């Protein structure tokens, strides 16, 4: 939303890099809005790391001859995309199918849809090199069977730019029985929880624990020689708002385990908010339509856009509540600061109104083991304070 009248004048711009090796200047007449194309005098090379570009400009108003100056920084990236390799397991086992997903995103975090990517996999019996288009989630999923090599190298390129270069290591032999725990049904309050546990080889037994709020609320032992198990857990109020399922067994004389988080989506109050008009004039009402569960408590906060320049942590999100909840059931380290021998601590109010009478309290701590006479001076800068029952000249 723009407020005010367009102005006319002359703008002087300077664009330069941090090392000042590239610099270009321009002067242009502006009447409200102007679009300029500024070219460096030589090639602007960007490597793997992004480059910072600086913009300084001064605008002089045509009729009043008043000037304002501003400086901006913006980041220039080599490519438009960010790639991430998502793996079902940290490493691979020779002869067993391995699934990997390449997740492509734009710089703003949105999925990069319908992007043609060249995927090269080195370390198989034959080098794999094909081109795929990302789906609606910005993902490319592929399955392949590794050989006896120690490493697999995956490279993803868009055009001539390499987006991803990652190595997948072969798992050690004592970690062959890695679990995959999946939900069979949708998690609902007061309903049984059905899980499927898949192991990469047949095991003789399983032990599982259900842990919530730091306590074991359910445990059992299953004897079998299969590589797939179906677990049905009886719902308990102690599982709310979340719990963890720990599954343990022994494979090749090694204890291995898997963990599954149980989070009930029914507890999440997913709000839908729609703004009737994206722009409003001064003095007009803002119409909001909010859809939520019945009897929901909704807290609204409105910020001036300029406040975002000072920080982006004004809102409270579910992740913040979840992080606080986790802190209630964890063991923190006790850290102690070394005692200082002699120091002063102030006890000042958060803010002071003009004309308000306040007490400024300071405490001196002495750990030297002897008595000392201490002189404390509070400087009255530019006579901004008036000391009660003290001469005006007091410092």
LUMBAZA-582087 format. One record per residue: x, y, z of N, C-alpha, C, CB in turn. Coordinates in steps of 0.1 Angstrom, whole numbers, m for minus. Glycine has a CB too. Layout:
N
   n_east   n_north    n_up   ca_east   ca_north   ca_up   c_east   c_north    c_up   cb_east   cb_north   cb_up
        X         Y       Z         X          Y       Z        X         Y       Z         X          Y       Z
...
END
This chain:
395
   n_east   n_north    n_up   ca_east   ca_north   ca_up   c_east   c_north    c_up   cb_east   cb_north   cb_up
        8       m12       0         0          0       0        9        12       0       m10          0      12
        7        21      m9        15         34     m10        6        45      m6        20         36     m25
       13        54       2         6         66       7       14        78       3         4         65      22
        8        89      m3        15        100      m7       15       102     m22        29        100      m2
       19       114     m26        19        117     m40       33       114     m46        16        132     m42
       33       110     m59        46        108     m66       53       121     m67        43        102     m81
       66       120     m66        75        132     m67       84       131     m79        83        133     m54
       89       143     m83        98        143     m94      111       149     m89        92        153    m105
      122       144     m96       135        149     m92      146       140     m99       137        148     m77
      158       141     m94       169        134    m101      175       125     m90       180        145    m105
      178       113     m95       184        102     m86      198        99     m92       174         90     m86
      207        98     m82       221         94     m85      223        80     m79       231        104     m80
      227        70     m87       228         56     m82      243        51     m84       218         47     m89
      247        43     m74       260         37     m75      258        22     m71       271         44     m67
      262        13     m80       261         m1     m77      275        m7     m77       252         m9     m88
      279       m14     m66       293        m19     m65      293       m31     m57       302         m8     m59
      304       m39     m59       306        m52     m51      314       m49     m38       313        m62     m59
      314       m58     m29       321        m56     m17      336       m53     m19       320        m68      m8
      342       m60     m29       356        m58     m31      359       m45     m40       362        m70     m38
      348       m38     m44       349        m26     m52      356       m28     m66       357        m15     m44
      357       m41     m70       363        m43     m83      353       m40     m94       368        m58     m84
      341       m41     m91       330        m38    m101      322       m26     m96       321        m50    m104
      320       m16    m104       313         m4    m100      306         2    m112       322          6     m92
      294         7    m111       287         14    m121      279        25    m115       279          4    m130
      279        37    m122       271         48    m117      262        53    m128       281         60    m113
      251        59    m123       241         64    m133      233        75    m126       231         53    m137
      228        84    m135       220         96    m130      208        96    m139       227        109    m131
      196        97    m133       183         96    m141      173       105    m135       178         81    m141
      165       111    m144       153        119    m140      142       110    m137       149        129    m152
      135       112    m125       125        103    m120      112       112    m119       129         97    m107
      101       106    m123        88        112    m121       79       102    m115        81        118    m135
       80       100    m102        72         90     m95       79        76     m95        59         88    m101
       80        70    m106        86         57    m108       95        57    m120        75         46    m109
      107        50    m118       116         48    m130      122        35    m129       127         60    m130
      125        29    m141       132         16    m142      144        18    m150       122          5    m148
      155        14    m144       168         16    m150      175         2    m152       177         25    m141
      183         2    m162       192        m10    m165      206        m5    m164       189        m16    m179
      214       m11    m154       228         m7    m152      237       m19    m155       229         m1    m137
      247       m17    m163       256        m28    m166      270       m25    m161       256        m30    m182
      276       m36    m155       290        m34    m151      299       m33    m163       294        m47    m142
      310       m27    m161       320        m25    m172      327       m38    m175       329        m14    m168
      326       m49    m167       332        m62    m171      323       m73    m165       347        m63    m166
      327       m85    m168       318        m96    m164      317       m98    m149       323       m109    m170
      305      m100    m144       303       m102    m130      302      m117    m128       289        m95    m125
      313      m123    m122       314       m138    m120      309      m141    m106       328       m142    m123
      300      m152    m106       295       m157     m93      299      m172     m93       280       m156     m92
      305      m176     m81       309       m189     m79      299      m196     m70       324       m190     m73
      304      m206     m63       294       m214     m55      288      m206     m44       301       m226     m49
      296      m197     m38       290       m188     m27      283      m176     m33       302       m184     m18
      272      m172     m27       265       m160     m32      274      m147     m30       252       m158     m26
      271      m137     m38       278       m124     m38      269      m113     m33       284       m121     m52
      274      m104     m25       267        m93     m20      270       m81     m29       271        m89      m5
      259       m74     m33       260        m63     m42      254       m51     m34       253        m65     m56
      260       m40     m35       256        m28     m27      250       m17     m37       268        m22     m19
      240       m10     m32       234          0     m40      233        13     m31       220         m4     m45
      239        23     m35       238         37     m29      231        46     m38       252         42     m25
      220        53     m33       214         62     m42      210        75     m34       201         56     m48
      210        86     m41       206         99     m36      195       105     m45       218        109     m34
      184       109     m39       173        115     m47      172       130     m43       160        107     m44
      172       139     m52       170        153     m50      157       157     m56       182        161     m56
      148       162     m48       134        167     m52      136       179     m61       125        170     m40
      128       180     m72       129        190     m82      126       204     m77       121        187     m94
      116       206     m69       111        219     m66      117       224     m52        96        219     m65
      118       215     m43       123        220     m30      138       218     m28       116        212     m19
      144       210     m38       159        208     m37      163       200     m25       166        221     m38
      153       193     m19       157        185      m7      162       171     m12       144        183       2
      171       166      m4       177        153      m8      176       143       3       192        156     m12
      175       130      m1       175        119       8      185       109       2       161        113      10
      192       102      11       202         92       6      199        78      14       216         96       9
      200        67       6       198         54      12      209        45       7       184         49       9
      211        34      14       220         23      10      212        10      11       233         23      18
      214         1       2       207        m12       2      218       m22      m2       196        m12      m8
      215       m35       3       223        m46       0      214       m57      m6       231        m51      12
      218       m64     m16       210        m75     m21      220       m86     m25       201        m71     m33
      215       m98     m25       223       m110     m27      221      m116     m41       220       m121     m16
      231      m119     m48       230       m125     m61      235      m139     m60       239       m116     m72
      227      m148     m65       230       m163     m64      234      m168     m78       219       m171     m58
      241      m178     m78       245       m184     m91      234      m191     m98       257       m194     m89
      224      m197     m91       213       m203     m96      200      m199     m89       214       m219     m96
      189      m202     m95       176       m199     m88      171      m209     m79       166       m197     m99
      178      m220     m78       173       m232     m70      182      m236     m59       171       m243     m80
      176      m243     m49       183       m250     m38      179      m265     m39       179       m243     m24
      188      m273     m39       186       m288     m40      190      m295     m27       193       m294     m52
      182      m305     m23       184       m313     m11      182      m327     m14       176       m308       1
      191      m336      m9       189       m350     m11      183      m356       1       203       m357     m14
      171      m362       0       163       m369      11      165      m384       9       148       m364      11
      170      m390      20       173       m405      19      164      m412      30       188       m407      21
      160      m424      26       152       m432      36      161      m436      47       146       m444      30
      174      m439      44       184       m443      54      197      m436      51       186       m459      54
      205      m434      61       217       m426      59      227      m432      49       225       m425      72
      228      m445      48       237       m452      39      230      m463      32       249       m457      46
      237      m470      23       232       m481      15      238      m494      18       233       m478       0
      232      m505      15       237       m518      16      238      m524       2       228       m527      26
      249      m530      m1       251       m536     m15      240      m547     m18       265       m542     m16
      234      m546     m30       224       m556     m34      210      m553     m29       228       m569     m29
      208      m543     m21       195       m539     m16      190      m526     m22       195       m539       0
      178      m526     m25       172       m514     m32      173      m501     m23       157       m516     m36
      177      m490     m29       179       m478     m22      171      m467     m29       194       m474     m21
      163      m460     m21       155       m449     m26      160      m435     m22       140       m451     m21
      161      m426     m31       166       m413     m28      157      m403     m35       181       m411     m33
      154      m392     m29       146       m381     m34      154      m368     m35       133       m380     m26
      154      m362     m47       159       m349     m48      148      m338     m47       167       m347     m62
      150      m330     m37       139       m319     m35      145      m306     m39       136       m319     m19
      138      m300     m49       142       m287     m55      133      m276     m50       141       m288     m70
      139      m265     m46       131       m253     m41      137      m241     m47       132       m253     m26
      128      m231     m48       132       m217     m52      139      m211     m40       120       m209     m57
      145      m200     m42       152       m193     m31      143      m188     m20       160       m181     m36
      130      m187     m23       120       m183     m13      114      m195      m5       109       m174     m19
      119      m207      m8       114       m219      m2      102      m226      m8       110       m215      12
       97      m220     m19        86       m226     m26       91      m238     m35        78       m216     m34
       82      m248     m37        87       m259     m46       90      m255     m60        76       m270     m46
      100      m260     m66       104       m257     m80       98      m268     m88       120       m257     m82
       86      m265     m94        79       m274    m102       83      m274    m117        64       m271    m101
       82      m286    m123        84       m288    m137       98      m282    m142        74       m280    m145
      108      m285    m134       122       m281    m137      129      m293    m142       129       m275    m124
      135      m292    m154       142       m303    m160      156      m304    m153       144       m301    m175
      159      m315    m147       171       m318    m140      179      m330    m146       169       m319    m125
      192      m328    m148       200       m339    m152      206      m346    m139       212       m334    m161
      202      m359    m138       206       m366    m126      217      m376    m130       194       m373    m119
      228      m376    m123       239       m385    m126      243      m393    m113       252       m378    m132
      243      m406    m114       246       m414    m103      259      m423    m106       234       m424     m98
      269      m421     m99       282       m428    m102      285      m437     m90       294       m418    m104
      288      m450     m93       291       m460     m83      283      m472     m84       289       m454     m69
      274      m472     m94       266       m484     m97      274      m493    m107       252       m480    m103
      267      m504    m112       274       m512    m122      276      m504    m134       266       m525    m125
      267      m496    m138       268       m487    m149      264      m473    m145       259       m491    m161
      271      m463    m149       268       m449    m145      254      m445    m150       279       m440    m151
      246      m440    m141       232       m436    m144      232      m421    m148       223       m439    m132
      227      m417    m159       227       m403    m163      214      m401    m171       239       m399    m172
      204      m395    m165       191       m392    m172      186      m379    m168       181       m404    m169
      176      m374    m175       170       m361    m172      155      m363    m168       170       m352    m185
      151      m357    m157       138       m358    m151      132      m344    m149       138       m366    m138
      119      m343    m148       112       m331    m145      106      m332    m131       101       m328    m156
      108      m322    m123       103       m322    m109       88      m323    m109       108       m311    m101
       82      m329     m99        67       m330     m98       61      m317     m91        63       m342     m91
       49      m318     m88        42       m306     m81       48      m303     m68        27       m309     m80
       55      m312     m61        61       m309     m49       76      m305     m51        61       m322     m40
       80      m304     m63        94       m301     m66      104      m312     m63        98       m289     m58
       99      m325     m65       107       m336     m61      109      m346     m73       101       m344     m50
      121      m353     m72       124       m363     m81      128      m375     m73       135       m359     m92
      120      m386     m74       123       m398     m66      128      m410     m75       111       m403     m58
      138      m416     m71       144       m427     m80      149      m438     m71       155       m422     m89
      147      m451     m75       152       m462     m68      163      m469     m77       140       m472     m66
      174      m474     m70       184       m481     m77      190      m491     m67       195       m471     m82
      198      m500     m73       204       m511     m65      219      m509     m65       200       m525     m70
      225      m505     m54       240       m503     m53      247      m516     m54       244       m496     m40
      260      m515     m58       269       m527     m59      278      m527     m46       277       m526     m72
      290      m533     m48       299       m535     m36      308      m523     m34       307       m547     m38
      305      m512     m41       313       m500     m40      311      m494     m26       310       m489     m51
      321      m486     m21       320       m480      m8      312      m467      m8       334       m477      m3
      312      m460     m20       305       m448     m21      297      m447     m34       315       m436     m20
      286      m439     m33       278       m435     m45      278      m420     m46       263       m441     m44
      280      m415     m57       280       m400     m59      268      m396     m68       293       m396     m66
      260      m387     m63       249       m382     m70      251      m367     m73       236       m384     m61
      249      m364     m86       250       m350     m90      238      m346     m98       263       m348    m100
      233      m334     m95       221       m329    m101      225      m315    m108       209       m327     m91
      221      m314    m120       224       m301    m127      211      m296    m134       235       m303    m138
      210      m283    m135       200       m276    m142      207      m267    m153       191       m267    m133
      206      m271    m165       213       m264    m176      228      m267    m174       211       m249    m175
      236      m256    m173       251       m258    m171      255      m256    m157       258       m248    m180
      245      m254    m148       248       m252    m134      246      m264    m126       239       m240    m128
      256      m268    m118       255       m279    m109      248      m275     m96       269       m285    m106
      237      m281     m93       229       m277     m81      232      m286     m69       214       m279     m84
      235      m299     m71       238       m308     m60      249      m317     m63       225       m316     m57
      258      m320     m53       268       m329     m54      270      m336     m41       282       m322     m59
      265      m348     m39       265       m354     m26      269      m369     m27       251       m353     m20
      276      m373     m16       281       m387     m15      273      m395      m5       296       m387     m11
      269      m407      m9       262       m416       0      272      m428       3       249       m422      m7
      274      m430      16       284       m439      20      277      m453      23       291       m435      32
      285      m463      21       281       m477      24      280      m479      39       290       m487      17
      269      m485      44       267       m488      58      277      m499      63       253       m491      61
      281      m497      75       289       m508      81      281      m521      83       294       m503      95
      287      m532      83       281       m545      83      272      m547      96       291       m556      82
      276      m541     107       269       m543     119      256      m534     120       278       m540     131
      253      m527     110       241       m519     110      231      m523      99       244       m504     109
      231      m536      96       223       m541      85      208      m541      88       227       m555      81
      205      m542     101       191       m543     105      186      m529     109       188       m553     116
      184      m521      99       178       m507     101      163      m508      99       185       m497      92
      156      m501     108       142       m502     108      136      m491      99       136       m500     122
      124      m495      94       115       m485      88      102      m487      94       115       m487      72
       97      m476     101        85       m477     109       75      m467     102        87       m473     124
       63      m472      98        54       m464      91       40      m465      97        53       m468      76
       32      m455      96        18       m455     100        9      m463      91        12       m441     102
        1      m472      96        m9       m479      88      m22      m471      87       m11       m493      94
      m26      m465      98       m38       m457      98      m36      m443     102       m49       m464     107
      m45      m434     100       m44       m420     104      m46      m419     119       m54       m412      96
      m37      m412     125       m37       m410     139      m49      m402     144       m24       m403     144
      m57      m407     153       m69       m400     158      m69      m402     173       m82       m405     151
      m75      m392     180       m76       m393     194      m86      m405     198       m81       m380     200
      m83      m412     208       m91       m423     214      m92      m435     205      m105       m418     217
      m84      m435     194       m84       m447     185      m71      m454     186       m87       m442     170
      m71      m468     183       m58       m475     184      m48      m470     173       m61       m490     181
      m36      m472     176       m25       m468     167      m19      m480     160       m14       m459     175
      m19      m480     147       m14       m492     140       m2      m488     132       m25       m497     130
        9      m495     135        22       m493     129       27      m505     122        32       m488     140
       35      m503     112        42       m514     105       57      m512     106        37       m515      90
       64      m523     111        78       m522     113       84      m532     103        82       m526     128
       93      m526      95       100       m534      84      115      m534      87        97       m528      70
      121      m546      87       136       m547      89      142      m552      77       139       m556     102
      155      m549      75       161       m553      62      165      m568      62       174       m545      60
      163      m574      73       166       m589      74      156      m595      84       181       m592      76
      155      m608      84       146       m614      94      153      m614     108       143       m629      89
      144      m611     118       149       m611     131      140      m620     140       149       m596     137
      145      m624     151       138       m634     159      128      m628     169       148       m642     167
      130      m615     172       121       m609     182      122      m594     181       125       m613     197
      112      m588     187       111       m573     188      107      m569     202       101       m567     177
      113      m558     207       109       m552     220      105      m538     216       119       m553     231
       93      m533     221        90       m520     218       86      m513     231        79       m519     207
       89      m500     231        85       m491     243       78      m479     237        97       m487     251
       68      m474     244        61       m462     241       64      m452     252        45       m464     240
       71      m441     249        76       m431     258       69      m418     256        91       m430     257
       64      m412     267        58       m399     266       61      m391     279        43       m400     264
       65      m378     277        68       m370     289       79      m376     298        56       m367     297
       88      m383     292        99       m389     299       96      m402     306       104       m379     309
       84      m407     304        80       m420     311       76      m431     301        68       m417     321
       79      m443     305        75       m455     297       61      m458     300        85       m467     299
       52      m456     291        38       m459     294       32      m472     288        29       m447     289
       40      m478     279        36       m491     273       49      m498     268        26       m488     262
       49      m511     270        60       m519     265       55      m534     262        72       m519     275
       62      m541     253        58       m554     250       69      m561     243        45       m554     241
       68      m575     242        78       m583     235       71      m592     225        85       m592     246
       77      m592     213        71       m600     202       81      m610     197        66       m591     190
       78      m622     196        87       m633     191       82      m637     177        88       m645     201
       91      m636     167        88       m639     154      101      m641     146        78       m629     147
       99      m647     133       111       m648     125      108      m641     111       114       m663     122
      100      m631     111        96       m624      99      105      m611      98        81       m620      99
      104      m605      87       111       m592      85      101      m580      85       119       m592      72
       88      m583      88        78       m573      88       68      m576     100        70       m572      75
       65      m566     108        57       m567     119       46      m557     119        65       m566     132
       34      m561     124        23       m551     125       21      m549     140        10       m557     118
       22      m537     145        20       m533     159        7      m525     160        32       m525     164
       m1      m529     170       m14       m522     173      m12      m517     188       m26       m531     171
      m12      m504     189       m10       m498     203      m23      m493     208         1       m487     202
      m26      m496     220       m38       m491     226      m37      m476     230       m42       m499     238
      m46      m468     226       m46       m454     228      m46      m451     243       m57       m446     221
      m38      m441     248       m38       m437     262      m38      m422     262       m26       m444     269
      m44      m416     272       m44       m401     273      m29      m397     276       m53       m397     284
      m21      m406     282        m7       m402     285        1      m400     272        m1       m413     293
       m4      m404     260         3       m402     248        1      m388     242        m2       m412     238
       m8      m380     248       m11       m367     243       m2      m357     250       m26       m363     245
        4      m347     243         1       m344     228       10      m352     219         4       m329     226
       21      m358     224        29       m366     215       36      m377     223        39       m357     207
       41      m387     216        48       m398     222       58      m403     212        39       m409     227
       67      m412     216        77       m418     208       76      m433     210        92       m413     211
       77      m441     199        78       m455     199       92      m460     196        67       m461     188
       98      m467     205       111       m472     204      111      m487     202       120       m468     216
      116      m492     190       116       m506     187      130      m511     187       109       m508     173
      133      m522     194       146       m527     196      147      m542     193       151       m525     211
      158      m546     186       160       m560     184      175      m563     183       153       m565     171
      179      m575     180       193       m579     179      195      m585     165       198       m589     190
      205      m580     158       208       m585     145      223      m586     144       202       m576     133
      228      m598     140       243       m600     139      250      m597     152       248       m592     127
      243      m601     163       249       m599     176      251      m584     179       262       m606     177
      243      m576     173       243       m561     175      229      m556     178       249       m554     163
      228      m548     189       215       m542     192      212      m531     183       215       m537     207
      201      m531     176       197       m520     167      183      m516     171       197       m525     152
      180      m504     167       167       m498     171      162      m488     161       168       m492     185
      149      m485     162       142       m475     154      133      m467     162       135       m482     142
      130      m455     158       122       m446     166      111      m440     157       130       m434     173
       99      m439     162        88       m433     154       81      m423     163        78       m444     149
       79      m411     159        72       m400     166       57      m402     164        77       m386     162
       50      m401     175        35       m401     174       30      m388     177        29       m412     184
       25      m381     167        19       m367     169        5      m367     164        28       m356     161
       m5      m363     172       m19       m364     169      m23      m351     161       m28       m366     181
      m26      m352     148       m30       m340     141      m43      m334     146       m30       m343     126
      m51      m341     152       m64       m336     157      m62      m325     167       m72       m347     163
      m50      m324     174       m48       m314     184      m44      m301     177       m38       m318     193
      m40      m301     165       m36       m289     158      m48      m281     153       m27       m292     146
      m49      m269     157       m60       m260     152      m55      m253     140       m64       m251     164
      m58      m259     128       m54       m253     116      m63      m241     112       m53       m263     104
      m59      m229     113       m67       m218     110      m66      m215      95       m62       m206     118
      m77      m210      90       m78       m204      76      m82      m190      77       m88       m213      67
      m74      m181      72       m77       m167      73      m77      m161      59       m67       m160      82
      m87      m153      56       m88       m147      43      m91      m132      45      m100       m153      35
      m83      m124      37       m84       m109      38      m93      m105      26       m70       m103      37
     m104       m97      30      m113        m93      19     m107       m84       9      m125        m86      25
      m99       m74      13       m92        m65       4      m77       m65       7       m98        m51       4
      m69       m66      m3       m54        m66       0      m49       m52       2       m47        m72     m12
      m57       m42      m2       m53        m28       0      m65       m20       6       m48        m21     m13
      m62       m12      16       m73         m3      21      m67        11      22       m77         m9      35
      m77        20      22       m73         34      24      m73        38      38       m83         43      16
      m66        49      41       m65         54      55      m79        56      61       m57         67      56
      m82        51      73       m95         52      79     m105        41      76      m101         65      75
     m102        33      66      m111         22      63     m109        10      72      m109         18      48
     m119         2      74      m119        m10      82     m113       m22      74      m133        m14      87
     m106       m30      81      m100        m42      75     m109       m54      78       m85        m45      80
     m114       m61      68      m123        m72      70     m116       m85      69      m135        m72      59
     m116       m93      80      m110       m106      80     m120      m117      82       m99       m107      92
     m118      m128      75      m126       m140      77     m118      m152      82      m134       m144      64
     m120      m157      94      m112       m167     100     m121      m179     102      m106       m162     114
     m116      m191      98      m123       m204     100     m114      m213     109      m125       m211      86
     m120      m218     119      m112       m226     129     m122      m236     135      m105       m218     139
     m117      m244     144      m125       m254     152     m134      m246     161      m117       m264     159
     m146      m251     165      m155       m244     174     m148      m242     187      m168       m253     176
     m152      m230     193      m146       m226     206     m131      m224     206      m150       m236     217
     m126      m221     195      m111       m219     194     m108      m205     199      m106       m220     179
      m96      m204     205       m91       m191     209      m82      m186     198       m84       m192     223
      m84      m174     193       m77       m169     182      m71      m156     187       m85       m167     169
      m58      m155     186       m51       m142     190      m45      m136     177       m39       m145     200
      m49      m123     175       m45       m116     163      m35      m106     167       m57       m109     156
      m25      m104     158       m15        m93     160      m13       m86     146        m2        m99     165
      m12       m73     146       m10        m66     134        2       m57     136       m23        m56     131
       11       m57     126        24        m50     127       25       m41     115        36        m60     127
       31       m29     118        35        m20     108       46       m26      99        39         m6     113
       46       m25      86        55        m31      78       70       m27      82        53        m28      63
       71       m15      87        85        m10      90       90       m18     102        85          4      94
       82       m24     110        87        m32     122       94       m44     117        75        m36     130
       91       m50     106        98        m61     101      113       m59      98        91        m67      88
      116       m46      96       130        m43      94      139       m45     106       132        m28      90
      132       m45     118       140        m47     130      140       m61     135       134        m38     141
      132       m70     129       132        m84     133      119       m91     128       132        m85     148
      120      m104     127       109       m112     122      104      m123     132       113       m119     109
      107      m120     145       104       m130     155       93      m125     164       116       m134     164
       83      m117     158        73       m112     166       61      m122     169        67        m99     160
       60      m131     159        48       m140     160       52      m153     168        44       m144     146
       42      m159     173        43       m172     180       38      m183     172        36       m171     194
       46      m193     169        42       m204     160       41      m217     168        52       m206     149
       35      m227     162        33       m240     169       47      m246     172        25       m250     160
       57      m244     163        70       m249     166       76      m244     178        79       m247     154
       73      m231     182        78       m225     194       72      m232     206        75       m210     194
       59      m235     206        52       m242     217       58      m256     218        37       m243     214
       61      m263     207        66       m276     207       80      m276     213        66       m282     193
       88      m266     209       102       m265     215      101      m263     230       109       m254     208
       92      m255     235        90       m253     249       86      m265     256        80       m241     252
       76      m273     250        72       m285     255       83      m295     257        60       m291     247
       92      m296     247       103       m306     247      112      m302     259       110       m306     234
      113      m290     262       123       m286     273      118      m290     286       125       m271     273
      105      m294     288       100       m298     301      105      m312     304        85       m298     301
      109      m320     295       112       m334     297      126      m338     293       102       m343     290
      135      m328     293       149       m332     289      158      m328     301       153       m324     276
      170      m334     300       180       m331     311      190      m322     305       187       m345     315
      191      m310     311       200       m300     306      213      m300     314       194       m286     307
      224      m296     308       237       m295     315      237      m283     324       248       m294     305
      243      m285     336       245       m274     345      258      m267     342       245       m279     360
      257      m254     338       268       m246     335      270      m235     345       267       m241     320
      282      m233     349       284       m223     360      295      m213     354       289       m229     373
      292      m200     357       302       m190     354      312      m188     365       294       m176     351
      324      m185     361       334       m182     371      331      m169     379       349       m181     365
      332      m170     392       328       m158     400      339      m147     397       328       m161     415
      333      m135     396       342       m123     395      345      m118     409       335       m112     387
      357      m112     410       362       m108     423      355       m95     428       377       m106     423
      352       m86     418       346        m73     422      338       m68     411       357        m63     427
      325       m66     413       317        m61     402      305       m54     407       313        m73     393
      298       m47     398       286        m39     402      275       m43     393       289        m23     400
      263       m44     398       251        m48     391      240       m37     392       245        m62     396
      234       m33     381       224        m23     381      210       m29     381       226        m13     369
      201       m22     388       187        m26     388      179       m14     383       182        m31     402
      178       m13     370       171         m2     363      158        m5     358       180          3     352
      148         4     358       135          2     352      136         0     337       125         13     356
      126        m7     332       126         m9     317      125         4     310       114        m18     313
      117        14     314       116         26     308      112        37     318       105         26     296
      115        50     315       112         61     323      105        72     315       125         67     330
       94        77     321        87         88     315       93       101     319        72         87     318
       91       111     310        97        124     314       89       129     326        95        134     301
       97       134     336        91        140     348       88       129     359        78        146     345
       90       116     356        88        106     366       99       105     376        85         92     358
       96       103     388       106        101     399      108        86     400       101        107     412
      121        82     399       125         68     399      137        66     409       128         62     385
      139        54     413       150         51     421      160        42     413       146         43     434
      172        47     412       182         39     405      191        32     415       191         49     396
      190        19     415       196         10     425      208         3     418       186          0     431
      219         4     425       232         m3     421      237       m12     433       242          7     416
      241       m24     430       247        m33     441      261       m36     437       238        m45     442
      270       m34     447       284        m38     445      287       m51     452       293        m26     451
      293       m60     445       297        m73     451      312       m74     452       292        m85     442
      316       m78     464       330        m78     468      334       m92     472       334        m68     479
      342      m100     464       346       m113     468      361      m114     470       342       m123     457
      367      m102     474       381       m101     476      386      m106     490       386        m87     473
      376      m107     499       380       m112     512      384      m101     522       390       m122     512
      382       m88     518       386        m77     527      377       m65     524       401        m73     524
      377       m55     533       369        m43     532      376       m33     524       365        m38     545
      369       m26     515       374        m15     507      365        m4     507       378        m20     493
      370         8     505       362         20     503      361        22     488       368         33     510
      348        23     484       346         24     469      339        37     466       337         12     465
      343        43     455       336         55     450      329        52     437       347         66     448
      316        55     438       308         52     426      303        66     420       295         43     430
      305        68     407       301         81     401      290        78     391       313         88     395
      279        85     391       269         85     381      269        99     374       255         83     388
      272        98     361       274        111     354      260       115     348       284        109     343
      257       128     351       245        134     346      248       141     333       239        144     356
      246       133     322       250        138     309      240       149     304       251        127     298
      245       161     301       237        172     296      226       176     305       232        169     282
      228       173     318       218        176     328      204       171     325       217        192     330
      204       158     320       191        152     316      183       147     328       193        141     307
      190       146     340       184        141     352      184       152     363       190        128     357
      174       152     371       174        161     383      173       152     395       162        171     382
      183       153     404       184        145     416      175       151     427       199        144     420
      167       143     432       157        147     442      165       150     455       146        137     445
      162       162     461       169        166     474      184       167     472       165        157     485
      188       170     460       203        172     458      204       185     450       209        160     451
      216       192     451       218        204     443      217       201     428       231        210     446
      213       212     421       211        210     406      224       206     400       206        223     400
      235       211     405       248        208     399      254       194     402       258        218     404
      246       185     409       250        172     412      253       164     399       240        165     421
      264       157     399       268        149     388      265       134     390       282        151     385
END
